[in-house]
């Protein structure tokens, strides 16, 4: 998996799916001031990047969740990558809505309808606090299927997400992460040693990070 770790980090930087700005931080809905903004939806526009992600996710699932019988994407950003990974593995595909439909059958899980005997990998594009992925895990668990864990393209590695997954007792594996990506950006000369240190401080304590000022 280490080859994919570096490759996907490079891909995300190259296509500007990730923006890093220490001097004009991004404000998250939670109120966190962040030096990073990630839009993994951009990855579906690039065939080679899509191929790297699909191959990486398929290998990740085979490595960490070899018993998987179903891939379940988290709507909406997780759906295309779950589709590509499930196709490579020749596994059934579902996706999980944030809320049940307000019309028709009112379903929250679409596609393959899971059974109690199924072993499911929930797949999302991005892990910040883990809220959306863990909510999907709860929905899948209501079908009586077994959730093996969560797979994703990228994680911010925030303490909140680590605590949330630990409390839920759900394994999480990602293709790449904040540490690898910021190290790549630093190696490419995008940041000074001081700026790189500030990026690292944000990951460790995002709620109290102050950023840098020109």
N, C-alpha and C positions, 0 to 999 in steps of 0.2 A: 504493500500500500504506500510505501514511502515515495515511489516514483510519481504516483498520482498526487500525493500531498504537495510536492513541489510544482508539478505540471499545472494542476488546477489553480493554485495560487498565482502562477504566472499568467495563466489564461484570464483570470478575473481582473488582474491589473492591466493586461494588454487591451482588453475590450472595454475598459473603464466601467465594468460592472461594480467595481469598488472605487469610491472616492475617499481620499484621505486629506483632511484639512485641520491642522492644529490651531490655526489662527482665526478661523471662522467656523466654529463647531456647528454640527447639525443638532437640532433639538428633536428628540424623540417624543412620542405621545406621552410617555411616562414622565417626561420632564428632564430626563438625562441629557446632559450636554455631551455630545459624542464627536470624536475626531474622524469617525468613519461612517459612511453611508453605503449600503449594499443594495443593489438591484439585480438579483440573479435572473430576473425575467429577460435581461439582455442576452443571456447565454443562448437562448433558443434561436437567436438570429444568426448564429455562427456555426455552420455545419461541423467544422473540425472541433470546436469547443464542445458542441453537443456530443460528438463521438467520444471525446475524452471523458466527459461526465458520465455518459451511459456505460462505458467500459469500466470506469472506476466504481460506479455504484453496483454494477453487476458483480465485480470482484469483491467488493466490500460485503455484499449480502452473502456470497458464497463462502467468504472467510469467517464472518462473525455470526451469520444466521443460516447455516447450511440446511437446517430443517425447514426453512420457509416454504410454505405452500401458496402464499398470496402476498402480493405487494399492494399496499394501500397508500395512494397519494393524498396529501393534505391540500385541499382546494384553497386558492387556485394555483399558486406558483409551484406546488409540488407535483401537479398532475402530469405535465409533459415529461418530466424526468422519471417519474414513476412508470410512465408508459414505456419509455425507452428501455429502462432497466428490466421491467417485466418481460418485454419482448425478447431481450437478449437471453433471459433465463427461461423463457417459455413457461412463465407462470401466469395464473389468472391475475387480473387487475381490478381493483376497486378505487374509488376515491371518496373522501369524507368531507361533507359540507360543514361549514361552521355552525349552521342551524338546519333543522329539518325543513324541507320544502313547505311553503304555506299553501300549496295547492296539490291537486292530484293525490298521489299515494302518501305524501308527507314524508318521503324517505330522507334519511340523512346520509346513508351509505349507498352509493351508486355503483353500477357495474356488477362485478361478481358479488353474489350474496353469500356471505361467509357462513360456515357451519361450525359447530362445536369442535370438530376434529381439525379445523384449520389452524395453521401457525403463521402469524401475520407479521410482516415488517412494515411499519409506518414510515413513509418517506416524505420529507419536507425539503425545501430548498435552503432554508436559513434558520439557524437557531440563535435567538437572542436570549430571552428568558426561558424559552421552551414552552411557553404557554399554549400556542396553537397546536404544536405537535402532541403535547400531553393531553390536550382536550380531545384530539382525534383518537388517541390511545384509549381514553375513557369510552368514547363512542363505539370503537371496535370491541372493547371488552364486553359491552352490553349485548353483543351478538353471541356471546359465549365462546367465541374463538380465542385462542391464546395469542397474546401479543409478545413476540420475541424481543422486540426492541425498536429503536428508531434509527434511521439512516438519514443523512442530510449532506448537502454539498459543502456547507460552510458553517462554522460556529464562531461566535465572538468569544467563547470561553469565559463568559462572565460568571462570577461567583453565584449569582442568583440562579442561573441555569444549572450549574453543577449541583446546587442544593435541591432544586426542584426535581431533577431526574433521580437524585439519590433518595429523596423522600418518597417518590413514586415507585422506586425500585425497578426502574426501566433503564436498560442499557442504551447508551447513545454512542454512535460511531459516525464520524464525518470524513469526507474526502480531504478536506484541508481546514485550516483554522486561522484565527487572528494572529497567533504567534508566528506561524509560518509565513503568512502574507506580509506582515510588517517587516519581518526579517528579509524577505525578498525585496521589498521596496527599499529598505536600508541598503542592501547589497547593490542595488541598481543606482545608488547615489541620490535617491529622492529625498533623504532625510539626513540631517547631521546626527551626531551621537546624542546631543541634548534632546533633539526632537524625537529620536527613537526611544530614549528613556521616558519621555512624556507619553508616548504611545503605549508603552508597557505599563506605566502607572495607571492609565485609564482602564485597561483590562482588569487590573487588580482591584481597583476601587472606583468604578465609574460614577458613583453618586457624589463623590467629593473631588473629582478631578476638575482642575481650573483651566487647563489648556495653557497655551503660550501666547504672548503678546508681542507684536512687532514694536 
